[in-house]
Amino acid sequence: GLQGHRRHTEVVNAVNKKIGCNQLPNGECFWVNCPKNLDDLPVVSFKLNGVEYPLKGSEYVLEINGECVSGFIGMDIAPPTGPLYILGDIFISTYYTQFDYGNNRVGLARAVQN
């Protein structure tokens, strides 16, 4: 795992380095040439409440106008709001998410992809 990193941007930069994209100073990460087979990229998993939620390369790489960018972007958010991680569109498009505000919980299940 990536325990031991203090800043969230450090964690995200380490993930982006492992998946082989080129880091920009603004936090974005891209490939000069899109990988031929996105699912040959490493699987990146999030562990929430003891459950692993893996993402394949095709699920975390965004293809935009023929260019490929990593869906992982680091932001260091200061207390009291942070530190926090935002599981955005790459996660929620892969895992159906149900917010149960009445019971203060979130349910997750792999979404059916068309």
C-alpha positions in Angstrom: 0.0 0.0 0.0 0.9 3.6 0.1 0.7 4.2 3.8 3.2 6.6 5.3 2.6 9.4 2.8 1.4 12.5 4.6 0.0 14.7 1.8 -2.7 13.5 -0.5 -0.9 14.8 -3.5 2.1 12.6 -2.6 -0.2 9.5 -2.6 -1.8 10.4 -5.9 1.5 11.2 -7.5 2.8 7.8 -6.4 -0.2 6.1 -7.9 0.2 8.1 -11.2 3.9 7.1 -11.3 3.0 3.4 -10.9 0.5 3.6 -13.8 3.1 5.2 -16.0 1.7 8.6 -16.9 3.6 11.9 -17.1 2.9 14.3 -14.2 2.2 17.9 -14.8 2.8 20.7 -12.2 -1.0 21.3 -12.0 -1.6 17.7 -10.7 -2.8 16.2 -14.0 -1.1 13.2 -15.4 -1.2 12.1 -19.1 0.3 9.7 -21.6 2.1 11.1 -24.7 0.7 8.1 -26.5 -2.4 6.4 -25.2 -1.7 2.9 -24.0 -2.6 0.3 -26.6 -4.6 -1.9 -24.1 -5.7 0.1 -21.1 -6.4 -3.1 -19.2 -2.7 -3.9 -19.3 -2.2 -1.1 -16.8 -2.1 -1.9 -13.1 -5.3 -2.4 -11.2 -5.8 0.3 -8.6 -7.9 -0.6 -5.6 -9.5 1.4 -2.9 -10.1 -0.2 0.5 -13.2 1.2 2.2 -14.4 -0.3 5.5 -12.3 -3.5 4.8 -13.7 -4.1 1.3 -11.5 -3.8 -1.8 -12.9 -1.8 -4.8 -10.6 -2.4 -7.8 -10.5 -0.2 -10.9 -9.0 -1.4 -14.2 -7.0 0.9 -16.5 -10.0 1.3 -18.8 -12.0 2.5 -15.8 -9.5 5.1 -14.5 -8.0 6.4 -17.8 -10.1 9.1 -19.4 -9.8 9.3 -23.2 -10.5 12.8 -24.3 -10.1 13.9 -28.0 -7.6 11.1 -28.7 -5.5 11.9 -25.6 -5.4 9.8 -22.4 -5.3 11.3 -18.9 -5.3 9.8 -15.5 -8.5 10.1 -13.5 -6.5 10.5 -10.3 -5.7 14.1 -9.3 -4.3 15.1 -6.0 -5.6 18.0 -3.8 -4.4 18.8 -0.4 -7.4 20.2 1.5 -6.5 21.9 4.8 -8.4 21.1 8.1 -11.1 21.4 9.3 -12.6 20.3 5.9 -9.6 18.0 5.0 -7.8 15.9 4.8 -10.0 13.9 2.5 -10.2 12.0 -0.7 -12.9 12.5 -3.3 -14.0 9.4 -5.1 -15.2 11.1 -8.2 -16.6 10.2 -11.6 -14.1 7.3 -12.3 -15.2 5.6 -9.1 -18.9 6.4 -9.2 -19.1 5.4 -12.9 -17.8 1.9 -12.0 -19.5 1.4 -8.7 -23.2 2.2 -8.2 -23.5 4.4 -5.1 -26.5 4.8 -2.9 -26.4 7.5 -0.2 -28.5 6.6 2.8 -28.6 9.9 4.8 -31.2 8.6 7.3 -28.8 5.9 8.5 -25.6 7.8 7.8 -24.2 5.3 5.4 -23.2 4.7 1.8 -23.8 1.5 -0.2 -21.6 0.5 -3.1 -22.0 -2.2 -5.8 -20.3 -2.8 -9.1 -22.4 -1.0 -11.8 -23.6 -2.9 -14.8 -21.7 -1.4 -17.8 -23.2 -1.2 -21.3 
